Amino acid sequence: MLLTLKLPLINEHMSTAVIGVIHATEGDAMQPGAKLLDLTVDLSAASVQDCPPVSAYRIALRDRAWLRRVCVARGDEVGVGTTLALFSTTPDEPLDASPIHAARVTIAGIVGEFDLWGARP
């Protein structure tokens, strides 16, 4: 069975996110709780401030699946609803079928120092 991950609406004022660190590689067997990627969201378009309100988030997988395709790269600015990755429930499932449902994920805010690429010092 194929699963897809699209950029979710993390905040009602966001329209895009910048991909930071991609923690997994294609072909990895992912367990629930496995880190997939970090991203940043800039909400400065929602209101004018002296400094841009940028928040960092980590997306972790809640399903047991194989990461079959990463559809984004570090530094990409992607819109809400953009496909980030494709997963399968078996390691060799053909990728030509339509995904059955969305991969289940957990999104956690990253608190502390970070740069716009999602890397932590």
C-alpha positions as CSV (number, residue, x, y, z in Angstrom):
1,M,0.0,0.0,0.0
2,L,1.3,3.4,-0.9
3,L,1.2,6.4,1.5
4,T,1.8,10.0,0.7
5,L,3.0,12.9,2.8
6,K,1.9,16.4,1.8
7,L,3.0,19.6,3.6
8,P,0.2,20.2,6.1
9,L,-1.2,23.5,7.2
10,I,0.8,23.9,10.5
11,N,-0.4,27.5,11.1
12,E,-3.5,29.2,9.7
13,H,-1.3,32.1,8.5
14,M,1.3,30.0,6.6
15,S,1.4,29.4,2.9
16,T,4.8,27.9,2.4
17,A,7.7,26.3,4.4
18,V,11.4,26.0,3.7
19,I,12.8,22.5,3.9
20,G,15.8,22.3,6.3
21,V,17.3,19.0,7.3
22,I,16.1,15.7,5.7
23,H,16.8,13.0,8.2
24,A,15.9,9.9,6.2
25,T,17.0,8.6,2.9
26,E,15.1,6.7,0.2
27,G,14.9,3.0,1.0
28,D,15.0,3.5,4.7
29,A,12.7,1.3,6.8
30,M,10.9,3.8,9.0
31,Q,9.6,3.0,12.5
32,P,6.9,5.0,14.3
33,G,8.6,8.1,15.8
34,A,11.4,8.2,13.1
35,K,12.5,11.7,12.2
36,L,11.7,12.5,8.6
37,L,12.5,16.2,8.1
38,D,12.8,19.7,9.7
39,L,11.3,22.8,8.1
40,T,10.8,26.5,8.9
41,V,7.7,28.5,8.5
42,D,7.9,32.3,8.1
43,L,4.7,34.1,9.2
44,S,5.9,37.6,8.5
45,A,3.3,38.0,5.7
46,A,0.6,37.7,8.3
47,S,1.7,40.8,10.2
48,V,4.4,43.4,10.0
49,Q,7.0,43.1,12.8
50,D,10.6,44.3,13.4
51,C,11.9,40.8,12.9
52,P,10.2,38.0,11.0
53,P,8.4,35.4,13.1
54,V,10.1,32.3,11.9
55,S,9.3,28.9,13.6
56,A,11.0,25.6,13.1
57,Y,9.2,22.2,13.1
58,R,10.1,18.6,12.9
59,I,7.9,16.0,11.1
60,A,8.2,12.5,12.4
61,L,6.4,9.4,11.0
62,R,3.8,7.6,13.0
63,D,3.4,4.7,10.5
64,R,5.7,1.7,10.0
65,A,6.7,2.1,6.3
66,W,9.6,2.3,3.8
67,L,10.6,5.7,2.5
68,R,10.4,5.2,-1.2
69,R,10.8,8.7,-2.6
70,V,11.7,12.1,-1.2
71,C,10.1,14.7,-3.4
72,V,11.8,17.8,-2.0
73,A,15.4,18.9,-1.3
74,R,17.1,21.0,1.4
75,G,16.4,24.7,0.8
76,D,13.2,24.2,-1.3
77,E,10.3,26.5,-0.5
78,V,7.2,24.5,-0.9
79,G,3.5,25.4,-0.6
80,V,0.9,23.8,1.6
81,G,-0.3,20.6,0.0
82,T,2.9,19.9,-1.9
83,T,4.0,16.3,-1.8
84,L,7.0,15.9,0.4
85,A,7.5,12.1,0.3
86,L,6.1,8.8,-0.8
87,F,6.1,5.6,1.4
88,S,5.0,2.0,1.0
89,T,4.1,-0.7,3.5
90,T,6.5,-3.2,1.7
91,P,10.0,-2.4,0.5
92,D,9.4,-3.4,-3.1
93,E,5.9,-2.2,-3.9
94,P,5.6,-0.6,-7.3
95,L,5.3,3.2,-7.2
96,D,3.0,3.5,-10.2
97,A,-0.2,3.1,-8.3
98,S,-2.0,6.0,-6.5
99,P,-1.4,6.4,-2.8
100,I,-4.1,4.8,-0.7
101,H,-4.0,7.4,2.1
102,A,-1.9,10.0,3.8
103,A,1.0,8.9,6.0
104,R,0.4,9.6,9.7
105,V,2.8,12.0,11.2
106,T,3.6,14.0,14.3
107,I,4.6,17.6,14.0
108,A,6.7,19.1,16.8
109,G,7.9,22.7,17.2
110,I,11.7,23.0,17.6
111,V,12.5,25.5,20.4
112,G,15.9,27.1,20.6
113,E,18.6,28.3,18.2
114,F,18.2,27.3,14.6
115,D,19.1,28.8,11.2
116,L,16.8,29.2,8.2
117,W,17.9,25.8,6.8
118,G,16.7,23.9,9.9
119,A,20.2,23.1,11.1
120,R,20.7,23.3,14.9
121,P,24.1,24.6,16.2
